[in-house]
Amino acid sequence: MNVCVIGAGLSGLAVTHALALRGVDFVCLEKAPDVGGIWRQPQAGERGPGYLALHLNSAKDLTGYADYPMRDGLPLYPRHSEMAAYLRSFADWAGVYDRIELNTEVVSVRQAADGLWDVVSRDGYGAERTRRFEQVVVASGHNTLPNMPHPLPSGADSFGGKILHALDYHDGRDFDGQRVVVVGLGASAVDIAADLSRHAERTVLSVRRGLHILPKQLYGLALDHIANAPWWTRMSLAEQRSFIEQALLVARGKLADYGLPEPDHPIFASAVTISDDILSRIRHGGVIPRPGIDSLEGNVVRFADGSVEEADAIVYCTGYRMAFPFLPDGWPVGPRGAVELYKRVVAPELPGLYFVGLVRPVGTITRLVEAQCSWIARIVSGEVSLPAVDVMREEIAGHLSGIAERYGEGESSSIQVDVVPYLRQLAEDG
């Protein structure tokens, strides 16, 4: 076959649709028993970054595929099961279901001497199979390996409760009557803390570093709609920051008023946290903010300010490290710890290897993924030619330099993109 697509979540299904539209021969390999990625995991009860309280943080009209909008009856921010059902219906509508091999895990992807790609997969019975492809598109996501503090706080070995990562959190009801400390202030941390506060006896949110917390809507507009509005994209970064900062002061005041640390960086210099719940739960006493954990002893958690809490469980919502164990070591992360892809898609030194969805925008990712998939389909079908490796490397260096100046260096920073400028870049390439 011509193309192997790895993963059948939101990004992988977008790839299959784009390839099918151009008549490109492909197969999609998905290790789960159905399509949908993290959106079906909570219902299936599988280990993964999904949990039962999971909802979209982005508006449905921009999160759904452009050619197949979500139905009118859905709320603006659907829950995980509604999103999973939508993705299944999209696969049916696009006519790609019969080209997706479920319960099929990719074990190895290697480029042979003739430039073709040998893909080794393993089915649900443990049988392995090797196939050759001209192109490989990786769309398996990057919330892969749980990022736990190393080392854990002193006394962790003596802690009498349970220590887990958000990857293994499923339902707040599992903690009925317990005292739980949630560590972090990212999207999963605030979701999980708010969820726990409705079931646990006491929920504590331990925050070491302040982050900017945005509601899902400002001035009655979904954040995604603001990010895509022409009046917004015409603003300079300084003007955008000033606009949002003033809007946040009006909408919720200072984070210090809630017992949370103020961010040590301007907005849009790091990932933002989107939540309508967490500040309300703090105000209602359902979530108790505390600083970072200093040490553990028995069931006692001591925080950096000297305060203590007894806890039955600690949930670390400290993010993920991306990993693609089926690829050659390191790819697509370079020696400096940054993702090194031309236009955030193409592996320069490995012709025929592409990545989809390996970006982090302020706003919904779907339109970016669709643009990536359309571009890849045009490359695969011969409508677009890639530049020389040195030209691609120059573009990567320029991107990473700009990103480092704004967000700092590192793996997670390197995948940040601004929605409209990035879409413009892909459009310029045909």
C-alpha positions as CSV (number, residue, x, y, z in Angstrom):
1,M,0.0,0.0,0.0
2,N,1.0,3.6,-0.4
3,V,0.4,5.0,3.1
4,C,0.2,3.7,6.6
5,V,-1.6,5.9,9.1
6,I,-0.9,5.2,12.8
7,G,-3.8,6.1,15.1
8,A,-7.6,6.5,14.6
9,G,-8.3,9.4,16.9
10,L,-9.4,12.9,15.8
11,S,-6.1,13.4,13.9
12,G,-5.8,9.9,12.4
13,L,-9.4,10.0,11.1
14,A,-8.7,13.4,9.5
15,V,-5.7,11.9,7.7
16,T,-7.8,9.0,6.4
17,H,-10.5,11.3,5.1
18,A,-7.9,13.6,3.3
19,L,-6.2,10.6,1.7
20,A,-9.5,9.0,0.7
21,L,-10.7,12.2,-1.0
22,R,-7.6,12.0,-3.3
23,G,-7.9,8.3,-3.9
24,V,-4.7,7.5,-2.1
25,D,-4.3,3.8,-1.1
26,F,-3.9,3.5,2.7
27,V,-4.5,1.5,5.8
28,C,-4.9,2.9,9.3
29,L,-3.6,0.9,12.3
30,E,-5.3,1.5,15.7
31,K,-4.4,-0.4,18.8
32,A,-7.7,0.2,20.6
33,P,-10.9,-1.8,19.8
34,D,-12.6,1.2,18.2
35,V,-11.9,4.7,16.8
36,G,-12.0,7.9,18.9
37,G,-8.7,8.0,20.8
38,I,-8.9,9.5,24.2
39,W,-12.5,10.4,23.8
40,R,-13.6,6.8,23.9
41,Q,-11.2,5.8,26.7
42,P,-13.3,7.0,29.6
43,Q,-16.3,4.9,28.5
44,A,-14.0,1.9,27.7
45,G,-12.2,2.2,31.1
46,E,-8.8,1.8,29.5
47,R,-5.7,3.4,30.9
48,G,-5.2,6.8,29.3
49,P,-5.4,10.5,29.7
50,G,-9.2,10.5,29.5
51,Y,-11.6,10.5,32.5
52,L,-15.3,10.4,33.0
53,A,-15.6,14.1,33.7
54,L,-13.9,15.0,30.4
55,H,-15.6,17.6,28.2
56,L,-14.4,19.6,25.3
57,N,-12.7,22.9,26.2
58,S,-13.2,24.1,22.6
59,A,-16.4,25.0,20.9
60,K,-18.1,22.2,19.0
61,D,-18.4,24.2,15.7
62,L,-14.6,24.6,15.5
63,T,-13.8,21.2,17.0
64,G,-15.9,19.2,14.6
65,Y,-14.5,18.6,11.1
66,A,-15.3,21.3,8.5
67,D,-16.9,18.8,6.1
68,Y,-18.9,17.0,8.8
69,P,-20.2,19.5,11.5
70,M,-21.4,18.2,14.9
71,R,-25.2,18.0,15.1
72,D,-27.2,21.0,16.3
73,G,-28.6,19.1,19.4
74,L,-25.2,18.9,21.1
75,P,-24.1,21.4,23.7
76,L,-21.4,23.9,22.8
77,Y,-18.9,21.9,24.9
78,P,-19.9,18.2,24.5
79,R,-18.9,15.5,26.9
80,H,-16.4,12.7,26.1
81,S,-19.1,10.1,25.1
82,E,-20.7,12.6,22.7
83,M,-17.4,13.3,21.1
84,A,-16.6,9.6,20.8
85,A,-20.0,9.0,19.1
86,Y,-19.3,11.9,16.7
87,L,-15.9,10.5,15.7
88,R,-17.4,7.1,15.1
89,S,-20.1,8.6,12.9
90,F,-17.5,10.6,11.0
91,A,-15.6,7.4,10.2
92,D,-18.8,5.9,8.8
93,W,-19.7,9.1,6.9
94,A,-16.2,9.3,5.4
95,G,-16.3,5.7,4.3
96,V,-13.0,4.8,6.0
97,Y,-14.1,2.4,8.7
98,D,-13.3,-0.7,6.6
99,R,-9.7,0.6,6.0
100,I,-9.0,0.8,9.8
101,E,-7.5,-2.2,11.4
102,L,-8.6,-2.2,15.1
103,N,-6.8,-4.0,17.9
104,T,-3.6,-3.6,15.9
105,E,-0.6,-2.1,17.7
106,V,2.4,-0.7,15.7
107,V,5.6,-2.3,17.1
108,S,8.2,-0.9,14.8
109,V,8.6,1.6,11.9
110,R,11.9,1.6,10.1
111,Q,13.1,2.9,6.7
112,A,14.7,0.3,4.5
113,A,17.7,0.9,2.2
114,D,15.4,1.4,-0.8
115,G,13.5,4.2,1.0
116,L,10.4,2.3,1.7
117,W,9.1,1.8,5.2
118,D,8.8,-1.5,7.0
119,V,5.9,-1.4,9.5
120,V,5.6,-4.2,12.0
121,S,2.3,-4.5,13.7
122,R,0.8,-6.9,16.3
123,D,-2.9,-7.9,16.3
124,G,-5.1,-8.7,19.4
125,Y,-3.9,-12.3,19.4
126,G,-0.2,-11.4,19.5
127,A,0.5,-12.3,15.9
128,E,3.0,-10.0,14.2
129,R,3.0,-8.8,10.6
130,T,5.4,-6.8,8.5
131,R,4.3,-4.6,5.6
132,R,6.0,-2.1,3.3
133,F,4.7,1.4,2.6
134,E,5.9,4.4,0.7
135,Q,4.8,6.8,3.3
136,V,3.9,6.7,7.1
137,V,1.8,9.2,8.9
138,V,2.0,9.2,12.7
139,A,-1.2,10.5,14.3
140,S,-1.1,8.6,17.6
141,G,-1.0,11.6,19.9
142,H,1.6,12.8,22.3
143,N,0.1,12.3,25.8
144,T,2.0,9.1,26.1
145,L,4.3,8.8,29.1
146,P,3.2,10.1,32.5
147,N,5.6,12.8,33.7
148,M,6.1,12.2,37.5
149,P,8.3,14.4,39.7
150,H,11.8,12.9,40.0
151,P,12.5,12.4,42.8
152,L,9.2,12.3,44.6
153,P,9.0,14.4,47.8
154,S,11.0,13.1,50.7
155,G,9.1,10.6,52.7
156,A,7.1,9.3,49.7
157,D,8.1,5.7,50.5
158,S,6.4,6.1,53.9
159,F,3.2,7.7,52.6
160,G,0.3,5.6,53.8
161,G,-2.0,6.4,50.9
162,K,-2.1,6.0,47.2
163,I,0.1,8.0,44.8
164,L,-1.0,8.0,41.1
165,H,-0.7,10.0,37.9
166,A,-3.7,11.6,36.1
167,L,-3.2,8.9,33.5
168,D,-4.7,6.4,36.0
169,Y,-7.5,8.7,37.2
170,H,-10.9,7.6,36.0
171,D,-13.8,8.8,38.2
172,G,-14.2,11.0,41.2
173,R,-16.6,8.4,42.7
174,D,-13.6,6.1,43.2
175,F,-12.5,8.5,46.0
176,D,-15.8,8.9,47.9
177,G,-15.1,10.0,51.4
178,Q,-11.4,10.2,50.9
179,R,-8.9,13.2,51.4
180,V,-7.1,13.8,48.1
181,V,-4.3,16.1,47.1
182,V,-4.2,17.1,43.4
183,V,-0.8,18.4,42.2
184,G,-0.7,20.8,39.2
185,L,-2.7,23.6,37.6
186,G,-3.0,22.4,34.0
187,A,-6.1,21.3,32.2
188,S,-6.3,17.8,33.8
189,A,-5.4,19.1,37.3
190,V,-8.3,21.6,37.4
191,D,-10.7,19.1,35.8
192,I,-9.8,16.4,38.3
193,A,-9.8,18.7,41.3
194,A,-13.3,20.0,40.4
195,D,-14.5,16.5,39.8
196,L,-13.1,15.2,43.1
197,S,-14.6,18.1,45.1
198,R,-18.0,16.6,44.4
199,H,-17.1,13.2,45.8
200,A,-14.1,13.4,48.1
201,E,-14.3,14.4,51.8
202,R,-11.6,17.0,51.2
203,T,-9.9,18.1,48.0
204,V,-6.6,20.0,48.1
205,L,-5.0,21.6,45.0
206,S,-1.2,21.9,45.3
207,V,0.2,24.5,43.0
208,R,4.0,25.2,42.7
209,R,3.9,27.7,39.8
210,G,1.1,30.0,38.8
211,L,-0.6,29.7,35.3
212,H,-3.0,31.9,33.6
213,I,-6.6,30.5,34.0
214,L,-9.1,31.5,31.3
215,P,-12.8,30.8,31.3
216,K,-14.2,29.1,28.2
217,Q,-15.9,32.3,27.2
218,L,-15.1,36.0,27.4
219,Y,-17.7,38.7,26.6
220,G,-20.1,35.9,25.7
221,L,-17.7,34.6,23.0
222,A,-16.0,31.2,23.0
223,L,-12.2,31.6,23.2
224,D,-11.9,29.7,19.9
225,H,-14.1,32.2,18.2
226,I,-12.0,35.0,19.6
227,A,-8.8,33.3,18.4
228,N,-10.2,33.0,14.9
229,A,-11.8,36.5,14.6
230,P,-10.1,38.9,12.1
231,W,-10.2,41.7,14.7
232,W,-8.1,39.5,17.0
233,T,-5.6,38.3,14.5
234,R,-4.9,41.9,13.4
235,M,-3.8,42.7,16.9
236,S,-0.1,42.6,17.9
237,L,0.9,40.1,20.6
238,A,1.2,43.0,23.1
239,E,-2.3,44.2,22.2
240,Q,-3.7,40.7,22.5
241,R,-2.1,40.3,26.0
242,S,-3.5,43.7,27.1
243,F,-7.0,42.8,25.9
244,I,-7.1,39.4,27.7
245,E,-5.5,40.7,30.9
246,Q,-8.1,43.4,31.2
247,A,-10.9,41.0,30.4
248,L,-9.7,38.5,33.0
249,L,-9.5,41.2,35.7
250,V,-13.1,42.0,35.0
251,A,-14.2,38.4,34.8
252,R,-12.5,36.9,37.8
253,G,-10.1,39.4,39.5
254,K,-6.6,38.3,40.5
255,L,-5.7,34.7,41.1
256,A,-4.1,35.6,44.4
257,D,-7.6,36.4,45.6
258,Y,-8.3,32.7,45.3
259,G,-5.2,31.6,47.2
260,L,-3.4,30.7,44.0
261,P,0.1,32.0,42.9
262,E,0.1,34.7,40.3
263,P,1.8,33.6,37.1
264,D,5.5,34.7,36.8
265,H,5.1,35.2,33.0
266,P,2.9,37.2,30.7
267,I,-0.1,35.5,29.1
268,F,0.6,33.5,25.9
269,A,4.2,33.0,27.1
270,S,3.3,29.5,28.3
271,A,0.3,27.2,27.9
272,V,-2.9,28.5,29.5
273,T,-5.4,26.6,31.6
274,I,-9.1,26.7,30.5
275,S,-11.7,26.1,33.1
276,D,-15.1,27.4,34.1
277,D,-15.1,25.3,37.3
278,I,-12.0,25.5,39.3
279,L,-12.2,29.1,40.6
280,S,-15.9,28.6,41.5
281,R,-15.0,25.4,43.4
282,I,-12.3,27.2,45.3
283,R,-14.8,30.1,46.2
284,H,-17.3,27.5,47.4
285,G,-14.8,25.7,49.6
286,G,-14.8,22.5,47.6
287,V,-11.2,22.9,46.6
288,I,-8.5,24.1,49.0
289,P,-5.4,25.7,47.4
290,R,-2.0,25.0,48.8
291,P,1.6,25.6,47.6
292,G,3.9,22.8,46.4
293,I,4.5,19.7,48.4
294,D,7.6,19.8,50.6
295,S,7.5,16.3,52.2
296,L,5.4,13.3,53.2
297,E,5.2,11.4,56.4
298,G,2.7,8.6,56.9
299,N,-0.6,10.1,55.7
300,V,0.6,13.7,56.4
301,V,1.4,16.0,53.5
302,R,3.6,19.0,54.4
303,F,3.5,22.0,52.0
304,A,6.2,24.6,51.3
305,D,4.5,27.2,53.5
306,G,4.5,24.8,56.5
307,S,0.8,23.9,56.4
308,V,-0.1,20.2,56.6
309,E,-3.0,18.1,55.3
310,E,-3.9,14.4,55.9
311,A,-4.4,12.6,52.7
312,D,-5.5,9.2,51.5
313,A,-4.4,9.8,47.9
314,I,-2.2,12.1,45.8
315,V,-3.0,12.6,42.1
316,Y,-0.1,14.1,40.1
317,C,-1.4,16.0,37.2
318,T,2.1,16.9,36.0
319,G,1.8,16.3,32.3
320,Y,3.2,13.9,29.9
321,R,6.4,13.2,27.9
322,M,5.8,12.4,24.3
323,A,7.1,9.0,23.1
324,F,6.9,7.1,19.9
325,P,8.5,3.8,20.8
326,F,7.9,2.3,17.4
327,L,10.2,5.0,15.7
328,P,13.9,5.2,15.6
329,D,15.3,6.5,18.9
330,G,14.7,10.2,19.5
331,W,12.3,11.0,16.6
332,P,10.9,13.5,16.3
333,V,12.7,15.2,19.3
334,G,16.1,16.5,18.5
335,P,19.3,16.6,20.7
336,R,18.2,19.8,22.4
337,G,14.9,18.4,23.5
338,A,12.7,20.2,20.9
339,V,10.5,18.7,18.3
340,E,12.2,19.2,14.9
341,L,9.7,19.0,12.1
342,Y,9.4,21.1,9.0
343,K,6.1,23.0,9.2
344,R,5.5,20.9,12.3
345,V,4.8,18.0,10.1
346,V,7.7,16.6,8.0
347,A,10.8,14.7,9.3
348,P,13.5,16.3,7.0
349,E,16.0,13.5,7.1
350,L,13.4,10.7,6.9
351,P,11.6,11.2,3.6
352,G,8.1,9.8,3.7
353,L,7.6,10.2,7.5
354,Y,5.0,12.7,8.6
355,F,3.3,13.8,11.9
356,V,-0.2,15.1,12.4
357,G,-1.5,16.8,15.5
358,L,1.8,17.4,17.1
359,V,1.0,21.0,17.8
360,R,-0.4,23.0,20.7
361,P,-2.5,26.0,19.7
362,V,-4.4,28.6,21.8
363,G,-7.8,27.4,20.6
364,T,-9.0,24.3,18.9
365,I,-6.7,22.0,17.1
366,T,-9.0,20.6,14.5
367,R,-8.6,23.2,11.7
368,L,-4.8,22.9,12.1
369,V,-5.0,19.1,11.8
370,E,-7.2,19.3,8.8
371,A,-4.8,21.7,7.1
372,Q,-1.9,19.4,7.9
373,C,-3.8,16.4,6.5
374,S,-4.7,18.2,3.3
375,W,-1.1,19.3,2.8
376,I,0.2,15.7,3.4
377,A,-2.3,14.3,0.9
378,R,-1.1,16.8,-1.7
379,I,2.5,15.8,-1.0
380,V,1.7,12.1,-1.2
381,S,-0.3,12.5,-4.4
382,G,2.5,14.5,-6.0
383,E,0.8,17.8,-6.2
384,V,3.3,19.5,-3.8
385,S,7.1,19.0,-3.6
386,L,9.1,19.4,-0.5
387,P,12.2,21.6,-0.5
388,A,15.7,20.4,0.1
389,V,16.7,19.2,3.5
390,D,18.8,22.2,4.3
391,V,15.9,24.5,3.4
392,M,13.7,22.6,5.8
393,R,16.3,22.7,8.5
394,E,16.5,26.4,8.1
395,E,12.8,26.8,8.6
396,I,12.9,24.6,11.7
397,A,15.7,26.6,13.2
398,G,13.8,29.8,12.6
399,H,10.6,28.5,14.2
400,L,12.4,27.1,17.2
401,S,14.3,30.4,17.7
402,G,11.0,32.4,17.7
403,I,9.3,29.8,20.0
404,A,12.3,29.8,22.5
405,E,12.1,33.6,22.7
406,R,8.5,33.6,23.5
407,Y,7.9,30.3,25.4
408,G,11.4,29.1,26.3
409,E,13.1,26.0,25.2
410,G,11.9,22.4,25.6
411,E,9.7,19.7,24.2
412,S,6.4,21.1,25.2
413,S,7.2,24.7,24.2
414,S,8.4,23.6,20.7
415,I,5.0,22.5,19.6
416,Q,3.2,25.8,20.4
417,V,1.7,27.5,17.4
418,D,-0.6,30.5,16.7
419,V,-3.6,29.3,14.8
420,V,-4.0,31.8,12.0
421,P,-0.3,32.4,11.1
422,Y,0.2,28.6,11.1
423,L,-2.7,28.0,8.8
424,R,-1.3,30.7,6.5
425,Q,2.0,28.9,6.4
426,L,0.5,25.6,5.3
427,A,-1.7,27.4,2.7
428,E,1.4,29.0,1.2
429,D,2.9,25.6,0.5
430,G,0.1,24.8,-1.9
